[in-house]
Amino acid sequence: MFDARKGQITITRGDTGLLAIVPTGYVPTSQDRMLFMVAEMPDGRIVINKTVTPDDDGVCKLMFSGTDTENLSKRHREYTYAIRFALDVTESNGKITGYREMITPEPPGCFVVLEANGCPACTCETQNVGSMEVKLESFRGPKGDRGEKGDKGDRGAKGEPGKDAVIDATLTREGEAADAAATGKRLAEIEKAVAEKADKARQNILIGTETGNPVSVSDAFSAPLCGLTVYGKSTQDGTPSPDNPAPIVSAGDGGSVAVKVTGRNLLNIPDGSGTARGVTVTAKDGLISISGTATSSGYAKLDIPPFIASGVVILSSSITSPKVKIVSETWGVILSLGTADKMSDMATRVVFIVTEGQTYNLTGVKVQLELGTTATAYSPYREQLFTMPTPNGLPGIPVTSGGNYTDPQGQQWICDEVDLKRGVKVQRVSAIDLSTCDITSTTEFAVTKRLSIRLLMHGRDYKTEALCNKLQFIVSFNKDIPHFYVDKTNVQAFIPIGAKNPEEGEYIVLYALATPIETPLTPAELAAYKALTTYAPNTVVQASDGAGVKLGYQRDVNIAIKKLEDAIASMTTT
């Protein structure tokens, strides 16, 4: 027998059981641990102690083996159990060495061990699968006074005799065979029920949103993302003209857009070692050792994966000597210690400036690169990388109004977007080669000739902003300047009077579609997105190729309340 309900868990000695504990109010992550303990009463000696890592849905699956209860003293039949959650744990050799917060969601309950009493196998109910909800809260109010005991109620009528028990072959007693098909079916049912409960739990959480690239939040709770949208962008270097084309460059033109989720520290220093000028610099698990006597003054270096950070960043270190810098492949200094600036080149090395004759014996050196102008306490580098295929690029047109994305500078864009929460790619921009379209009319003027060119798909609005590699967009009928505009069905291209009609690849136009086109994402893309989590409390999300990002994330309630209290205090002081 195995039965689990609020306040009591009952199990027959030597039986196996699976208990799915479904937290509500907060979805635990792989960085959290559920602690389950059973103690003898009244001395409190721990007799069962289990640590469970939540699955991807935040469900904690607690497995009881036969040996858990088989060896318990028969002098005790009733024990007490407790469930606790350790959040954002640190571990060493499989043991928890630290945590951010410990939560006890429910008061201790009763753990009852029954004796088999010679009951033959498979003659009693053996559906040894249960589910229990626990409410996770970061804080709990004071316990109220106990109320008066009520009057004893009348005894109910005796029930009808039960039917013969039905043997459930899903999970049987330890050491006995189980029906594989029945087991799989039953577990699938449990997984479905657990997933439904997990979805309901997420409905009552505090969600924050941030937009830009990069996106940086400081009040994140460690949990799966609540939403992620990537927006396209297309740019040109200069103003295009028939004589000086300006190619259109879009995010994802290389076939993909990379989305990186990190903690506060943006500097990835892989394990490795390098020796220069008699000084050896070694990196292990993000920490650096510097040893040796410098034979000359200059750089001692560590190679790092090439990268360039968006926005203003600042470099800090746990030591002031030797000083640390980030340099490029050509040894050009990109960032110096304590200087906040934008990265102007690709970083490839971290270097330490050593002095001739100086002996170094340093360990545990910490180096951090972070967004902003103020250095903060060191945080280890953590990274999740999601590569999103973009076979047709991810274009976007800057517009004065009506855009579906606004960047941090206030510029609106009509752009393709990938909405990972909804599981769709939304195409809002189309690219056409004018040589593939029909010219419906030609009108010659003194300086230019106007070509009316039929669109392959209807445009969004009359004279909505668009891009062309050889013509500038002008919202006017100007017969004396090479330009173009788009109406709902045509491109009106004003090209030089003596120019040939568009040839293959010569004139490329990006314009906004009248009706967006939605395409479902692949299961692999959705699975990769669902695996992404935030880091507590600081999370940074960056997209390659200048693409825009909108992040939905679970906020830490305690941090949110503290910010609100500080804001109120500031207003009161003012």
FENURLIN-V461059 format. One record per residue. RES is the residue in one small letter. SS is DSSP state (H for helix, E for strand, C for the rest). PHI is phi in whole degrees, 0 to 359 (999 if undefined). Layout:
# FENURLIN-V461059
RES	SS	PHI
RES	SS	PHI
This chain:
# FENURLIN-V461059
m	C	999
f	E	213
d	E	222
a	E	228
r	E	209
k	C	308
g	C	93
q	E	204
i	E	238
t	E	239
i	E	214
t	E	283
r	C	308
g	C	86
d	C	281
t	C	261
g	E	195
l	E	238
l	E	243
a	E	269
i	E	263
v	E	252
p	E	289
t	E	240
g	C	91
y	C	195
v	C	258
p	C	300
t	C	245
s	C	293
q	C	272
d	C	261
r	E	222
m	E	264
l	E	252
f	E	239
m	E	227
v	E	240
a	E	233
e	E	287
m	C	246
p	C	260
d	C	283
g	C	80
r	C	293
i	E	285
v	E	246
i	E	226
n	E	218
k	E	233
t	E	242
v	E	238
t	C	267
p	C	301
d	C	279
d	C	298
d	C	268
g	C	84
v	E	274
c	E	256
k	E	261
l	E	262
m	E	257
f	E	258
s	C	264
g	H	298
t	H	289
d	H	300
t	H	249
e	H	299
n	C	262
l	C	290
s	C	299
k	C	281
r	C	288
h	C	250
r	C	248
e	E	244
y	E	232
t	E	243
y	E	244
a	E	222
i	E	240
r	E	226
f	E	237
a	E	261
l	E	258
d	C	53
v	C	281
t	E	245
e	E	229
s	E	217
n	C	54
g	C	78
k	E	247
i	E	287
t	E	251
g	E	187
y	C	200
r	C	280
e	E	202
m	E	245
i	E	238
t	C	252
p	C	287
e	C	222
p	C	294
p	C	304
g	E	241
c	E	265
f	E	245
v	E	251
v	E	250
l	E	264
e	C	270
a	C	293
n	C	55
g	C	75
c	C	296
p	C	299
a	C	300
c	C	65
t	C	246
c	C	228
e	C	299
t	C	233
q	C	279
n	C	278
v	E	227
g	E	221
s	E	223
m	E	221
e	E	268
v	E	230
k	E	264
l	C	268
e	C	226
s	C	283
f	C	209
r	C	223
g	C	289
p	C	293
k	C	287
g	C	281
d	C	291
r	C	287
g	C	281
e	C	289
k	C	290
g	C	279
d	C	290
k	C	290
g	C	279
d	C	289
r	C	290
g	C	284
a	C	289
k	C	293
g	C	281
e	C	287
p	C	303
g	C	284
k	C	281
d	C	303
a	C	296
v	C	263
i	C	288
d	C	259
a	C	274
t	C	298
l	C	225
t	C	251
r	C	297
e	C	303
g	C	91
e	C	252
a	C	288
a	C	242
d	C	283
a	H	297
a	H	296
a	H	295
t	H	298
g	H	299
k	H	297
r	H	296
l	H	295
a	H	297
e	H	297
i	H	296
e	H	301
k	H	296
a	H	296
v	H	295
a	H	297
e	H	298
k	H	293
a	H	296
d	H	298
k	H	296
a	H	297
r	H	287
q	C	286
n	C	243
i	C	239
l	C	272
i	E	250
g	E	246
t	E	227
e	E	220
t	E	231
g	E	147
n	C	193
p	C	282
v	E	254
s	E	231
v	E	232
s	E	240
d	E	231
a	E	279
f	C	265
s	C	291
a	C	196
p	E	302
l	C	299
c	C	265
g	E	167
l	E	206
t	E	235
v	E	247
y	E	250
g	C	281
k	C	200
s	E	233
t	E	225
q	C	226
d	C	266
g	C	97
t	C	267
p	C	287
s	C	208
p	C	303
d	C	272
n	C	229
p	C	297
a	C	238
p	C	303
i	C	271
v	E	246
s	E	245
a	E	301
g	C	79
d	C	299
g	C	282
g	C	108
s	E	197
v	E	236
a	E	265
v	E	248
k	E	248
v	E	249
t	E	228
g	C	278
r	C	298
n	C	280
l	C	265
l	C	264
n	C	267
i	C	248
p	C	288
d	C	300
g	E	172
s	E	211
g	E	212
t	E	238
a	E	209
r	C	58
g	C	78
v	E	247
t	E	256
v	E	246
t	E	235
a	E	245
k	E	214
d	C	55
g	C	85
l	E	262
i	E	240
s	E	243
i	E	232
s	E	215
g	E	117
t	E	255
a	C	292
t	C	276
s	C	202
s	C	272
g	E	155
y	E	267
a	E	246
k	E	233
l	E	231
d	E	280
i	E	229
p	E	301
p	E	302
f	E	199
i	C	221
a	C	269
s	C	273
g	C	87
v	E	281
v	E	229
i	E	225
l	E	256
s	E	225
s	E	211
s	C	283
i	C	234
t	C	257
s	C	217
p	C	288
k	C	289
v	E	251
k	E	218
i	E	249
v	E	233
s	C	269
e	C	300
t	C	270
w	C	70
g	C	288
v	E	286
i	E	264
l	E	217
s	E	249
l	E	300
g	C	78
t	C	253
a	E	272
d	E	195
k	E	276
m	C	283
s	C	262
d	C	210
m	C	282
a	E	278
t	E	228
r	E	215
v	E	252
v	E	237
f	E	242
i	E	274
v	E	261
t	C	247
e	C	307
g	C	84
q	C	277
t	E	261
y	E	241
n	E	213
l	E	244
t	E	227
g	E	65
v	E	287
k	C	247
v	E	233
q	E	223
l	E	239
e	E	216
l	E	290
g	C	109
t	C	248
t	C	236
a	C	286
t	C	239
a	C	301
y	C	297
s	C	226
p	C	300
y	C	289
r	C	224
e	E	214
q	E	232
l	E	240
f	E	239
t	E	258
m	E	253
p	E	295
t	C	224
p	C	300
n	C	250
g	C	73
l	E	225
p	C	281
g	E	202
i	E	247
p	E	291
v	E	225
t	C	275
s	C	198
g	C	78
g	C	282
n	C	264
y	E	213
t	E	240
d	C	280
p	C	300
q	C	274
g	C	89
q	C	282
q	E	273
w	E	223
i	E	266
c	E	211
d	C	295
e	E	219
v	E	245
d	E	262
l	C	286
k	C	294
r	C	281
g	C	79
v	E	222
k	E	258
v	E	250
q	E	269
r	E	243
v	E	234
s	E	239
a	E	250
i	E	230
d	E	265
l	H	300
s	H	290
t	H	269
c	C	251
d	C	281
i	E	270
t	E	273
s	E	199
t	E	227
t	E	235
e	E	263
f	C	238
a	C	293
v	C	252
t	E	234
k	E	231
r	E	264
l	E	252
s	E	268
i	E	243
r	E	290
l	C	288
l	C	285
m	C	228
h	C	297
g	E	283
r	C	289
d	C	219
y	C	294
k	C	62
t	C	293
e	C	308
a	C	212
l	E	233
c	E	217
n	C	285
k	C	235
l	C	224
q	E	277
f	E	274
i	C	226
v	C	274
s	C	192
f	C	267
n	C	241
k	C	284
d	C	257
i	C	232
p	C	300
h	E	196
f	E	206
y	E	211
v	E	236
d	C	255
k	C	292
t	C	233
n	E	220
v	E	259
q	E	260
a	E	252
f	E	257
i	E	247
p	E	306
i	C	303
g	C	267
a	C	284
k	C	288
n	C	296
p	C	308
e	C	254
e	C	304
g	C	77
e	C	277
y	C	244
i	E	246
v	E	237
l	E	253
y	E	219
a	E	276
l	E	285
a	E	292
t	E	233
p	E	299
i	E	245
e	E	256
t	E	233
p	E	296
l	C	282
t	C	281
p	H	303
a	H	295
e	H	296
l	H	294
a	H	296
a	H	296
y	H	294
k	H	295
a	C	280
l	C	284
t	E	227
t	C	274
y	C	256
a	C	265
p	E	270
n	E	254
t	E	225
v	E	237
v	E	239
q	E	232
a	E	241
s	H	283
d	H	63
g	H	75
a	C	297
g	E	274
v	E	225
k	E	239
l	E	252
g	E	251
y	E	214
q	E	277
r	E	276
d	C	284
v	H	299
n	H	296
i	H	293
a	H	299
i	H	295
k	H	297
k	H	297
l	H	295
e	H	298
d	H	296
a	H	295
i	H	295
a	H	298
s	H	296
m	H	295
t	H	295
t	H	298
t	C	297
